[in-house]
Amino acid sequence: MSDSGSKKIIGLVIEDIFSDFSKEIIHSVVYAVGNRDDMQLIVVAGRQVGIGSGDDNRHYYRAVSNSIYSMVERCKFDGLIIALPNMKGIHYEYYKDVPKVFIASDEKKELTVNYNDEMGLREAMDYLFRVKGVTNFCMLGGRDDNADAQKRKKLFMDYLKGKGLDYSEDKYEPSEMSIQSEASATRLLDRNPEAQAIFCVNDQVAYGLYKVMKARNLTPGRDMDVFGFDNTRLATDMIPALSSIGADAASLGQNALDLLIKRMNDDYADSVTIPTCLFGRESMDYRLEGYNAKELASADDAFINRMFDDCFYRYRNEIIDSRAIDLRRLFYAYISEMLACIKKRRMNDKQFEELHRLIDIFFDNDAMKYTDMSRFVTCIGALQGAMQAVPHSGSVNEKNAVLFSHMRDKALLAQASWWNSKSLDYNDERIRIRDYIAETMKFTDKTEDMLKHAIKHFDMLGFKGAAFYMYDAQVKYSPDAPAAFPEDIYLKCTVVSGRLNVIDEGSQARKACDIFKVDGLTGTGKGLIAFPVFSGAYVYGLIVCTLNRDIAEKGEYLACQLGRVIAMCPEGGGKPL
């Protein structure tokens, strides 16, 4: 796919882009690739197909969505990161000659990056058993075909048996590993109304458990301890915030890219196992170790960096753009000055004003993206308490107390602003989709031109950078013979920097292997992502989008809305295009 001397094309083959686990992997690989001028990232995203789903509509939708994976056979990538832990049915024959790394996989003969699940799980259960005296444990688990789910179940069982605690299958309930886990959670709680603690196989499953507990007037952390796995952003958005096990080192995505580069360069590479730890929040009263006066007195680099990592724990897993403000250095600047003032027992007005200014800069540059409110309040509270315990520092601590209060105010403001922005974006998206459908569904005497009309208004969907490709004729999905990605495809229109360009019919033909070669499409993005465009059983083509966090959140939904519009056009709906 790449020419000599051009950028290496790295494919990230992933499932269920709506899950926070997938978003975290995409985010970490994006930033790892983004700082390299010699690489471009392409994300190929399908949907999770659960076992035992039968022929229901959700299962069928997911299966049709997975037709996007056959694209990898046509588009020859220079290297692949494959994150399909739930997709045992996917075949890897056409990856055979391509350097690749598997994420969260039990592929024994492949290069893999996995969590050391036992470390974090043991930390969580040791705390509950030894410190809180919990003896009645349950687990809301995953699917039989998911290697991670089965590994975590075995570790859970082994821990209980090792402590002489009761375990039976009544204390375990499988789930589809999604936020729609209420039915599984209901069955588990019905059998175990006296459960003291529940381990959720991932954070999404805990979301469903929360809903069932709320309906029963039960509160996580008060009536029952709850903890999850993966430490995704969903965990911090839940109320109360979810304690969760996550990486205690560089992320899965970053490690996967490092290994892939070694493999592509024919350097020695070995599989990596990442240590995990428990990130305690309100759903399980797990407190961080405090800071003592001796540590404060030293105020050395290692101690202040530890404080930063305790609080802004996501920052250490991020590859930061060289043009961005270094939040670690900024945190060091104002915390070290606050500690120095305590040591000297004085802080003048000029120092106070400068510290206030540095705190503003720190939080105005998205510091709260790298923590959660619960973690922030706990860490800052521990730091302030330790400072106040230093003798003979009353006047300085009065000013420090104002600074700590200002930090909390800035954090609350940042959180409120984020939620307000998210709500406004959601409303704006709904209005745009409504207007697009209304515009393209206008009834005229020339209904045969409705598809062209839909393409003419493609930019109303809100894409800032995208290319819309269609097949010569739509393909009907069949479970027995999944359709192959065609060799030839037709570029109908592009949106570059928000501006629409409808392609003349004589210039639309493209080879499938060239679908990512669109001038200006990457722009300021970190790569590209592809979504299939389909409705019901018919696949019409795909959209290739500039990759950013916004499109990872909304791209599949927008592609589905376009598929609905095409299905309603006379030229669509299962008829030749």
N, C-alpha and C positions, 0 to 999 in steps of 0.2 A: 504493500500500500504506500510505503514511503520511498522516495527516490534517494539515490546516493547524495549525501551531504544535506539532506532536508531533515526536518524534525522527525524524531522517532514517535510513532503513534502508539500510545498505550491505551489498551481497552480495559475498562472496568465493567465486568459482566456481573450484574447484581439483580436481586429480586426485591419485590415489595418495597418500592421506593418510598411509600408512605410511612414505613416503620422508622422509628427513631434510630434503630440499630443501623439501618441502611444509610440514613442521612448522616450519621456520624462517620461511617466509613467513607462516603463520598466526600464529606467535608475535609477529612484528614488527607485523603489522596489528592484532592484539589489543591490544597495548600502545599503539599509536598512537591507536586508537579509544577505548581505555579511559580516557584522560585527558580525554575530551570528553563533556560532559553532553548534547549535542544529537544524538548518534548511537548507533545500535545496530548491531552486526555480526551478519550471518547467513552462516555457512559452508555451502556446498553442495559436498559431496565425492563424487566418483565414483572410478573406477579406471582405470588406464592400460590401453589395449588396444594391444598390440604388433602390428606388421605381420608377416605371414608366420606367424602363430600358428595359422592354420587353424581347425578346429572342435574343438580340444582343450578339456578341461574348464576349464582356467585362463582361456583366451580367452573362453569362454562366460560364466564367472562374472563376469569384468570387464565384459563387454558388458551383462549384466543389471544389474549394479551401476550402470552409467551411465544407467539409466532415471531416476535422480534429477535429471538435468540438465533434463528437461522441466518440472520444478517451477518453474523460473525464469519460464516463460511465464505461469503462473497468478499467481505472487506478484510484484507490481509493485514492484520495488526503486527507490529514489531514485538509486542509483548502483551501479556494478558494477566490481569488480576481477577480472579474468579471468586466471587463471594456468593455462593449458592448453597448454603448449608441445609436448606430445606427442600432442595430440588434434586432428589435422587434419580429422577427420570431423565435428567438432561444428559446427553451424551457428549463426550469430549473428543470424538474422533478427529474433527476438523481443527482441534487445537494441537494435534499431535506434534507438529513440527515448529510450534511457536513457543518461545520461552514463557513460562507461566508460574504464578504463585497462587495458592489457594488460601482463602481466609476462612477461619472457623470450619475446618474440614477434617475428616478422618481419613483422607486419601493417604494411604501408607507409603506409596511409592513416589509421592509428589512433594514439592517444596511447599511447606505450609506455615501459616502464622495462626497460633491459637492462644487462648487464655489459659493460665493455670487456675482453673476454676476452684481447686481445692483450697488454695490459700485464703481467698476472700470468704468462701463459704465456712471454712473452719473458724475464721476470726469472728464471723457473725454468730455462729451457733455456740462457740465457746463463751461469748459474752452473755448470750441468753441463758445458757445452761449454768455456767459457773457464777456469774455475777447476779443475774436476775432470778435464778432458780427455776427456769422454765423446763418442764419435762414433757409437756403435751405439744408435740410439733406436728404440723401437717405441711403438705406440699401441693401447690397448684402447678402441675407440670406441663409438658409439651406433647408432641406427637411421637409415635413409635418410629417414624422414619427420620427423625431429626437427631443427628449424632450428639449435638450439644445438650439437647433435652435429656437424652438417655444417660449421658455422662453425669449430668447434674443430679439426676434421680439416684444413680448409683452412689455418688458421693454423699448425698443426703441420707440414704439408707445405711451406708457404712458408718457414718458418724453416729447415728442413733444406736446401732448395734454395738459399736465400740464403747459407748457409754452405758450400755445395759438398759437403754430406754426402749419403750414399746414401739414397734413398727408393724403395721399391717397395711394391706392394700386399701383398706377403708380410709387410711390417712393420706392417700394419694389420689389425685384426680387429673387425668390428661386434659389438654385443651388444644385449640388450634393455634395458640401462641400469638393471638392478636388481641386488640382491645375489646373485641366482641367475645369475651370469655365469661359473660354473666351466667350462662347455663352451667358451665363447668364449676364456677365458684359456688353457685347455688347448691349443686349436688354435694360438694365438699363440705360446706357449712351445715347442710341438713344432716349429714352423717356425723359431724364433729362440732356440735354446738359449744362444747367446753374447750375447744382448742385455745391454746395460749399464744401460739406463734405460727405464722404461715410463711413459708418460703415460696416465692413466685419465680418460675423458671426464667422470666424476663420482666421488664418494666411494663410492657403492654398488657400482659396478663394481670398484673396488679391493678391496672386501671379498671378492668372488669370487676375484680374483687371489691374494689372501693365502692363501686356502684351498688353491689349487692349488700355490702355492709351498711351503707347509708340507708338503704331501704329497711334495714333491720335495726336502725338506731344504734349501730355500733361504730365506734371511732377508732381507726388505726392508731396505735400508739397508746391508747387509753384502755380500750376493752380487749385489744388483741394486738400483739406486735406483728408487723408485716415488713418484709424486705424483699427486694427484687434483684435482678441481675442485668448488667450492661451499663448502669449508671448513665442513662441517656437524659436528654433535656426533659423528656416527659416526666421523669422522676421528680424533677424540681418544680414542674408546673402543677403537679397534683396537690390537692389540699386534704389532709396535711402532707407536706413534702415526704416523698418516699425514700427510706434508706435503701441503698442499692450497692451491689458489688460491682466494681469496675476496675479498669486498668490502673496499675500503680506505676506505670512507666509509659514510654512512647506508645502511641495508638496502634491498632491493628493495621490501619491503612498505611501509615508511614513506614512501619516495619515491612509490610508487603512490597512497597515500592523499592525500598532499599535492597531487599532480596532479589527483586526482579531485575534491577540494574546490574547486580552482580551476575545473575544468570545470563543476561543479554551480553555482558562483556566477557563471558566464559570464565569468570572468577569463581573461586570456591564460595559456595553458599550452603548453609544448613538451616533447617527449619527452626523457627523461633517460638518459644513459649513465653508469654508476657505475664508477669506476676500480677495478682489482683489484691485488692483490699476493700474493706467496707467503708462506704461514705455514709456516715450516720446522719439522720434527719429525724423529724418529728414522729414518723411512723414506727420508730423503734428508738428508745431513749438511749442512744449511744453517743457519749460525749468525747470530744477531743481532749487530749492531755493539755493542761494549762501551761502557761509560761511562768517561770519563777524569777525571783529577784536577781539571782546569780546570773541567769541567762541575759536578763535585761542589762545588767551591769557590763557584761562583756560587749554587747551590741556589735558583735562581729558580723562579717558578711554572711557566714553560714547560717547564723541564727535568723537574721532578717530574711534571707532567702527561704528559710524553712517556714517562717511566718507567711510569706507570700504564697508559697506552694500549698500550705494548709488551707488558705482561704481561696485564692484564685487558682484552684487546682486544675482547671481546664487549660490554662495558659501554657503549662509545661508540655502539653501534648500538641501544641500548635506551632507550625512553622510560620513565623511572623514576617510579613512583607518588610523589606529593608527600609521602605519609605515610611513605615508606620512608627508611631511613638513606642518606645520600649517601656512597657508598663512595669516590668520588673525593676528597671533602673529608676523609674520615677517613684515607685513605691519605696525603694531603698532610700531615695533622696529625702522624702518627707518623714518616714518612720525613723531613720537614723538621726535626723535633726531633732525630732521629738524626744528620742532617748537621750541624745546629747544634752538637751536642755534639762532633763530630769537629773542627769549626772552632775551638771553645773549648778542645779537648783535655781535657774533663772531663764526667763524667756521674755525678750523685749517686744514691743509692739511691732517693730519692723519684721522680726522673725515670725511672729504670729501671723501677720498679713501675708508673708511669703508662703508659709505653710498652708494657709487657707487657699491661696492661689494655686499651689501645686495639687492640692486635693481636687479643686475644680477641674484642672486639666486632666487629672487621672480619671475621674468618673465621666467627664465629657468625651473621653476617647474609648467608650464602650467597655470599661473595666468589668461591669456586671455581666457581660457575655461569658465570662470565664468562671463564674461562681453561681450560687443561688442564694436567695435571701436568707434562708435558714443557716446555711454554712457561713455566710458573711457575718450575720449577727452573732453567731457562736464564737467565731474566731476573733472578731473585733472586741466582743465582750470580754473574752479571756485576756486579750492584750491590754485592754483598759484596766481590768481588775489587777493585773500584775503591775502595771505602772503606778496605780494608786497605792499599792502596798509598799512602794519604796519609801522609806522614812525621810522626813524633812523635805518633802517636795510638794507641799500643799499649794503654793502659789502657782507653780508650773502646772500642776495637775488641774487647776481650775481652768487654765487656758486649754490644756489638752482635752479636758472634758467637752469644751465648746467645739474643738476640732473633731472629736469622735462623734459628737452629735451632728456635726455638719456632714461627716461621712455617711451616717445613717440616712440623713435627709436626701443626700444626693443619690444614694442607692434606691430609696423608695421612689424618688422622682423618675429615675431611669426605668424602674420596673413598671410604673404607671404609664409612662410614655410608650414603652414597648407594647403593652396590652392595648392601649388606645390606638396605636398605629396598626396593630394587627386587626383590630375590629374595623377600622376605616378601610384597610386594604380588602378585607373580606366583602364589605358592602360595595366597594367600587368594582370588585370582580363580578359580583352578582349583576350589577347594573350593566356592565359591559357585555356579559353573556346574553342578557335579556335583549339588549339593543341589537346585538349581532344576529340573533335568531329572528328578531322582528324584521330587520333589514333584509336578510336573505330569504325570508319566507314571503316576501311580497308577491302577490298573485298578479300576473300580467298575461297578456295574450301569447307571450313568447316563453312559456314555462320551460321549454327545452333549454333555455339559457340560464336556468336557475343555478346550476353548478358554477358556471362562469361568474355569475353575480356573487356567489358565496366566496369565490376566490378573490374577486375584485375588492371585497371588504374584509379580507383575511386579517388585516391589521387591527380591526376592531376587537379581536380577541385579546389584545394587550401584549403580544410578544414584542420585545425590544430587539431581539436578534433571532431569526428563525428562517428555515427553508422548508417549504411544503412540497413533498414528492407524492406522486400518485402512480399506481400500477396502470398498465395499459388496459387491463380489465381486473375488477376486483376478484379476490380469491376467497372461495368459501372454505372455511375451516372444517376439517374432519378429524375427530380424535384418532381414527385409525391410520390416517396418512396426513400428518401435519404438513401444510404447504411450505414448499421451499421458497426462500427469498429470491425474487426474479433477477435475471442478469441485467435486464434493462428497466429503467424507471424514468419518470418524467417530472422535471422540476417545474411546478406550476407558478410559484411566486416566492419571493424572499422578503424579509423585513430586516433591514440593516439600520442600526441606530434609530429604530422606530419608524423608518420610512419604507413604504411598500413599493415593490417592483414586480409587476405582473409580467411573466416571461412570454414572449411571442411563441406561438405554436411550433414554428419551424426551429426554434432553439431549445426546446424542452428536453429532448432525448439525452439521457445520461446513462453511463454504465454504473451498475450498483456499487462497484468498488470505489467510485468517485463521489459518493454522496456527501462526503465531509469536506469536499473541496469547493467551498463557496467563498468568494472574495469578501472580506470584511465581516464575516459571520462571527468569528471569535471575538473581535473587538477588544474590549477590556475584560472579557470573561476569562475563565481559567481552562476552558475546553468546550466540548460539545456533548449533548445528550440527545438520544433518539427515543421517540415514543411512537408506537403503532397507532394508526388511525383506523378504527373499526367500529362497527355497530352490529350487534347480534352475531351472526356467523360469518359476516363478510368483512374482510380486511381490504381497505382501500389504498393504503400507502403508509407514509410515516412523516413525522415532523422532526427535523434536526434543529436543535435550539442551542443558543449560547448558554453555557453552563454557569449558573450562579445559584445561590441558596433559594432565591425566589422561584426560579423555574423548577428546581427540584421539588418544591412544595406544590406547585400548581400545574406543571406541565402535563401530567397524565390527565388531569381533569379537563384541561383545555383541549387536549387531543380527543378526548371522549365527546366533548360537545361538538367538535368539528365533525366527528364521525356520525353523530345524530343528524346534523344538518345534511350531510351528504346522503344519508339513508332516506331522507325525506324528499330529496330532489328526484325528479323524473328520471334523470340519468343514473341515479344511484338505486338504492332499494333492491339490490340483487340483479339489476339489469346491466348490460355492457356500458362502460363509461365512454 
